[in-house]
């Protein structure tokens, strides 16, 4: 099974979570699901550097990485993904380029079932630990 190492940015402002919604995908398990913006870690790249690069590439978004939050491994039907997430501070505006939308969701708007499966335990930890009010 193919193994992917990826990163995701957790950006929270005014008790709202920055949530990017995917469009069509080769993997139906993540199609039209919300995710933490990010992507694959390149060879020799650290997770925090990958987050900064991926957000710039995907959304023209500049961020400051504050700290590592959580890493999960999830077995999709097509591949295994290890997702490392980082709490980040947004430093610029953004442009939606690779997603169908980007939304700022508050706690009562979050439905874990609308998120990519690998992201679900991370979202649950954010909720349980009170990061979202």
Secondary structure, 3 states (H helix, E strand, C coil): CEEEEEEEEEEEECCEEEEEECCCCCCCCCCCCEECCEEECCCCCCHHHHHHHHHHHHHCCCEEEEEEEEEEEEECCCEEEEEEEEEEEECCCCCCCCCCEEEEEEHHHCCHHHECHHHHHHHHHHHHCCCCC
